[in-house]
Structure formats: structure tokens, C-alpha cells
Amino acid sequence: MISILGRLVVLLALLLATIGAVVSFAAAQRNAGGAVARARRLAYAYAVMMALATALMIFALVRHDFSVSYVAQVGSLATPLHITIVSLWSSLDGSILFWGLILGAFTAGSAFHLRRSAPDQLGYMLGSLFVVGIFFTFLIAGPADPFAPTPLPVPTDGPGPNPLLQNHPLMIIHPPMLYLGYVGMSVPFAIAMAALFAGRLDRDWIRALRSWLLVPTGFLTMGVMLGGWWSYEVLGWGGYWAWDPVENASFLPWLTAIAAVHSALVLQRKGTLRAWTVILVIVTFLLTILGTFLTRSGVVNSVHSFTQTPIGPIFLAFLAFCLVGSVVVLAMRMDTLASDPDRETLWTREGAFLINNLLLLVFMFTVLVGTLFPIAAELVRGVKISVGEPYFNRMAIPVSLGLLLLIGIGPALPWGRADNRNVRRALLFPIPAAIGGLLLTFVLGGRSWGVLATGALAGYATWVNLDQGLRLSRRRREDEPWTEAVGEAVRRGARRYGAYLAHLGVIVTFVAIAVSSSYQVAHEATLRPGESMTVAGYHLTFEKVNALSEPHRISERALMRIERNGKNAGMLEPALNRYDSRMEPIGTPAVRTTLGHDLYLSLMNVGTDGSIGLRAIVTPAVVWIWIGVFIIVLGTAICLLPAGLRFSDRRPDALPGVEATA
Amino acid sequence: MNRKVLLLGLLLVAPLLVMLGSGLQHDPHEVVSPLIGRLAPDFTLADLDGRPLALTALRGQPVVVNFWATWCQPCAAENPIFSELARRYAGRARFISVIYQDTPEAIRAYELQRGSWGPALVDPESRTAIRYGVYGVPETFVIDARGVIHEKVTGMVSFEGLTRTLDKALAARNLGEKL
């Protein structure tokens, strides 16, 4: 029953997307407002259909309706309710349906938000979104149909979702965040395509581009971080980033999205980098499709990748269509987006933005080459190889230091022409902060040149961003109370504050990554009940193993008593879980987090004689990576505050002494 | 039309697509089983009725060993393929299955509904599966007449693929007999 209904709804959505694409492009070409309004309503209807299809699937999952093939594939009577619901995205077919839901929401959301835009631009944008929609809805309707009926007889129970996904609550929010970022990149792409088709990237459309670029970039930032956090809390190897192809797939569009956010700013402010911004936005979208292809087709090997599926070739065809289509449209229409003449020197803020863009692109190409190299090697030499962490780290460290340097230098530099004296003063002024950062790092125990350089650059950048951020609130009128002045400044300069806050978040994250990856201490031991081990000031005593039987798994927990510097610090229970459908046990590490460091216990094995193999890792500053990213996302959200958006409407001279953009 | 942009773009895009297309032909998950070309690990397992069956007793003809479970969808899809193969190669090759992480009751109910194409052997504590390096189900091993593992199929078998392998194994056996 649900199979039939679900398929019907999906087919209807496919029909709506197809009609929507035709209506949108036709209306855009005629610049007809009425017809574009109809296309807009089709976008809402499409979103409703995708929501309905998803609701039907969740209903089937919760009801354990094993006559629906996806439910038979991932459902199980023993699985708890909340995991049953999130198993919507635990396997290929369901995750594509979830993709469709988010795409529908973004299509409808952008259609509504930009409803007052010029008909041709809006029409082309909707048309482009519908084309993406057609492809994904087609996948749901045919090749990856989650509603397909199960071959008879219908099983009475299923295997349940992948055990790795059942192990941690982060799995409930990590995929949605990542999807919101990934799928959301369709909107700026569609806006960029519309600019090319219409041959116009005017003030309003630049603003639309920037807002709709910031939204998915914020989600993507969050999603990438949550992925690292999940892998840290679940996989049990004590790290948070392994340059796994799927991690890279989420990181690649993030790098170009960040580059685009910055070049869009220069565009908004100076009118330059027009075509460049459009290209960056298009590349970002193409990288999301490439990433999805890599993870869904089984071309690369990874913990995350879904197994061999028939959708590989279809996805490749869509990727080819998007790549070639983008190149052709760019070649045909790029000349219509001539930038305003640019006569600036390198030592200006625009110059810093440009270098930031280049560094991010170098970073992206490095990661891309490392990710695709195994495929190329197999094609050319017929050997299976994998590209390891050393390759990525060798490249990532200098580029990250370069970016950190720019976070300091960029905001310190003035826009436009500046005389050398001012530049020199602006750049030399924060040097004491750099020395302070260096000394602080040294005193806290930093010895490697990478960590010391990070400390110095972080000190410099923190000073500059705090100084720039606070500069607005300093300009209050004599009779105005401070509270009002700050409130007014935040309201007016939301985008500035957001940007500087995001920069501070990046600084925190970079420092935390440098410290945590340089000063990890790990120790392994085999312990019998009553025995103990010592690692980095911790005294760990193994008491016993508790076996816990749950409906969907059997969990063996090692009770560890923790003492730090002779004082009791509670218990930790690293576990090994055995799921019905898997032979290999899956570990759940136990983590004791403090602001300074994490104690991380990973249970390696439980012997028949009651002994355990335990891996204990002490890593400094890990928690600051998550905190730093939260700050970045908060900054991004502040950038999107309505006041900040409206603010850019005003001419800069309307507010004496205050720069319109940051 | 900006020819420079077009040319540069296509020059970047074309090799990428060729490479990804070629990547589709390979399965990166595929790890060549170290068992291939070696003597198949022997086992003596009981079927659902408790009748023991030893692998060595089947020497002299190719044997297909399929690891499966009732909760596994691809296994269910394989069922008609094995039924047809068992019918076609009756008397020339043997088809047996080893149950992986499942209960005898579930298997009985399943076979009542879908029929059975060969003995389904119970594998206590997955010992045999471990010796064969089974990672997930379905996995299928083709053992030739001398008891050497000829091929391993991870995931669903294809009718044509298995036919080809079995024909090769049979031809090798006949050649061996002639020599």
C-alpha cells in the first residue's frame, strides 16, 4: 500500500519538476512575471510532494512495514524508535529520498525569499533548480527507488541499520547538517547560472547570491565538524580527521565555498571579481555532485561509502552533464559579466582576499588530487594504492598557516588605495600580539615550529580581528549610553561582527587542531581485573566487565576507575557492542572531556579469561575544535541577520565613518 | 562564445570524466581473497535435521558454497539463481549453503515458503565463516573438483558469471581425467 502511494507521490514530484523546468525557462526567456509566479507555485508543490514522500517512508519505517524494500533493508523490530526514524538516511535509497526532501525545501525557500526579484533572473534560477530536482527525483523514482515492493513473501523482520549508525546520537544530526550544506549549494549555483543566462549580476542578485551562499556554507561547516566529532566519539582510534575520501568529499566544496564567500564580498563592495565569484560558486556545486558520486557509486573505498550500486553510471552521466553544461554556459555567457575596472595594488584588503582565494584553491586541488589519485593509478598502472595522511598533512599545514596569516593581515589592510605608511602602520601595530602569542605557546609547552608559528599568527590575527570588531562600538556619540551604542552597532554592523566572530572561531579551531595533533599521548595495555595503568597523569584501574543485553545488541562494558593526580575522577566505561547482523564487534570509546584535554579510552578486546586490551589516549585541546567551529557557525548566522542584509542597501556615505561591509 | 574558456574547461573536465568512468569498472572494496588457489578449509557441519556433511566427501566434482541468512535481501534475490543452477548442473556439481548468524527456525520457515536448492548447514559460532574470511552475506565460494578454491563472489552472484566459472571448473576436471 505504502509502496504504491510512495511511488505515486514521487512520480508526481518528477512530473512537477519537469513542468517546472520548462515553465521556468520559458518564462525567464520572455521575462514574464506572471509565468514566473506560476513556476514559483510549482516549486512549492514540488517541495510538498517531496515532504509527503519522506513522511510516507518514515511512516513505513516506524510501522515496520517490511513490504517496502527499504524498510526490509534497514528496519528491524529490535531497533529503538529514534534510530528507526533516522535510518531514513542510513542507506543509499533512503538517503537519496532525504536529499530530495532537502532539495525541495531549498527550492521552495529560495523561490519564496527571492519572489520579488527580476522575473528573468528568478525564472532562470528556478529552472536550474528544477533541472537538479528532475535528476534526483528520477533517481528516487527509478534506479534508487526506496518504495519498491519487497519480493514475496514479505519477511517478518529485518537486519536493522548499519551498526555504526546506531552507536551515537551525533549520527542523528551529522547527516542532516551535511545534507543541508551539500544540497543547499544548489541554490547559489542556480543563482550563478541565472546571472549567466540573464547576463546580469546586479546589486540585488549579488546580495541574493551572498545570502544563499552563506546559508549552506554554515550548515556545511557544521556538518564537516560534526562528522569529525562523530568519528572521534565512535570509531575509537582517537582522531577526528583521517583524510578519508568521504571526509574529503565534504571538505572540497567547503574550501571553494569559503573562497566564494570572500570573493562575493569583494564583488559586493568593489564590483570586481564578478566572473571569478560565479566560477567559484559553480565549482562548489560541481564538487558536491562529484563528492556524492564518489560516495554513492563505490568508486573509492571508505568507511562511509555505500556498497556497489547500479546508480554509479547514472550519477556519472549527471556529473558529466553538469560539468560540460557549466563549461559551455560559462564559455557562452561569461563575457556578459565584465567586472568593473580594477586598478588596485596588492597591499589592500582586496589583494588579501585574492590571495586567500588562491590559497583555498591550492588547498582544494591538493585534496582533490589526493582523493582521485587512487582511481588514476588503477587506470594507468592497474595497481591499487591509497594516499595516506602524510601527503595531505604536508600540504595542509603550510596552507593553513598561510590562511591564518591572512586572517590577520586581511582585516588590518584598508580597502582600495592606501599609502604605504598607513599600510606599514596597520601591519606593524599588531606585532606585539604575535610575540605575545609566541611566548604564550612556548610557556605552555609548545616546541615544534608548526605549533609556535600557529601561536604567533593566532596572536596577531586575534588582535586584528578583535580590534576591527570593537572599532565600531567605540564610535558612540558623547551623550549615548554604552548599551545602546553597542546594540546599535551590532544591529547596523551585523555582517562585520559576524565575519570577525567567524574569524575568531577559525583561529580557535586552527590552534586546537595544531595543539591536539602535535601533543597526543597514547598507551596500550592488557589488564586483568584489579590491574591498572598510567598515562599522562591519569591512573586507570580496571574493575570488571559488565555484559549488557539490549534487544538489538549485546554490549560489553569495561568498568574503569579514573584517578588524576591521586584524586578520584569518576568512572569511564568503554564498550564493545555485538550486533545481530555483524560478526565484528563495534567499539564505543569512552571520553572524559575537560577544557584542557580529553582522556579517551578505547576497548580493543575482551579476553575469555576476563582480561581486556585497552588503548588510552590523552589529547590536549580537542574540545576547542568543536567550540571553534560553533563560533564560526554563530558568526555565519550573525552575518545573515536581516539587519545586516538590509544594511548593505544603504549607501556607505549614509553612515559617516562606518564602512558598509566587512 | 569564449573559445578559450570552452577549451580550457573541456580540457579540465574530459580527463576527470574518463578517469571516473574507468573507476566505475573496478570495485575498490574487492580484496582478493588469499584463499583463492588454496585448498578449501575443510568442515563437517550438520544440516537442519542434524545430518552431518563433510566437504571432503564431495571431492571429485565442483562445489559451490554459499554463505547466507534469511535477513539478507540480496540472499533472497539469489535464491532463484541457485535453484536454476542446481537444476542445470544436477549430477555434475554440488550446491551447499552455510547459514550465517541466523536461527534454524527462521531458515525452516523460509525454506517452507521458498523451497530449498541444497543442504543448508548450521555453522555454530560462525567458525566456518571465520575460516573462510566471510565479511558479510552473501558470499559464495566455488571449489573445484580437487578441493581448491577457484573463485570467490562477494555480494549477489550472477547467473552468467557462475555458469562460466562452473563450466571452466568442469572442463578442467575433464581434462585432468583424460591426462
Chai-1 contact restraints between the chains, C-beta under 6 A:
chainA,res_idxA,chainB,res_idxB,connection_type,confidence,min_distance_angstrom,max_distance_angstrom,comment,restraint_id
A,Q73,B,Q73,contact,1.0,0.0,6.0,A-B,restraint_1
A,P153,B,Q113,contact,1.0,0.0,6.0,A-B,restraint_2
A,P159,B,W71,contact,1.0,0.0,6.0,A-B,restraint_3
A,V299,B,G23,contact,1.0,0.0,6.0,A-B,restraint_4
A,V300,B,P28,contact,1.0,0.0,6.0,A-B,restraint_5
A,N301,B,P28,contact,1.0,0.0,6.0,A-B,restraint_6
A,N301,B,H29,contact,1.0,0.0,6.0,A-B,restraint_7
A,Q308,B,D27,contact,1.0,0.0,6.0,A-B,restraint_8
A,G312,B,L24,contact,1.0,0.0,6.0,A-B,restraint_9
A,L316,B,L20,contact,1.0,0.0,6.0,A-B,restraint_10
A,A320,B,L17,contact,1.0,0.0,6.0,A-B,restraint_11
A,L323,B,V13,contact,1.0,0.0,6.0,A-B,restraint_12
A,V327,B,G9,contact,1.0,0.0,6.0,A-B,restraint_13
A,V327,B,L10,contact,1.0,0.0,6.0,A-B,restraint_14
A,V327,B,V13,contact,1.0,0.0,6.0,A-B,restraint_15
A,L330,B,V5,contact,1.0,0.0,6.0,A-B,restraint_16
A,A331,B,M1,contact,1.0,0.0,6.0,A-B,restraint_17
A,A331,B,N2,contact,1.0,0.0,6.0,A-B,restraint_18
A,A331,B,V5,contact,1.0,0.0,6.0,A-B,restraint_19
A,A331,B,L6,contact,1.0,0.0,6.0,A-B,restraint_20
A,M332,B,M1,contact,1.0,0.0,6.0,A-B,restraint_21
A,M334,B,N2,contact,1.0,0.0,6.0,A-B,restraint_22
A,M334,B,V5,contact,1.0,0.0,6.0,A-B,restraint_23
A,D335,B,N2,contact,1.0,0.0,6.0,A-B,restraint_24
A,I375,B,M19,contact,1.0,0.0,6.0,A-B,restraint_25
A,I375,B,G23,contact,1.0,0.0,6.0,A-B,restraint_26
A,A376,B,M19,contact,1.0,0.0,6.0,A-B,restraint_27
A,E378,B,H26,contact,1.0,0.0,6.0,A-B,restraint_28
A,L379,B,M19,contact,1.0,0.0,6.0,A-B,restraint_29
A,L379,B,S22,contact,1.0,0.0,6.0,A-B,restraint_30
A,M583,B,S126,contact,1.0,0.0,6.0,A-B,restraint_31
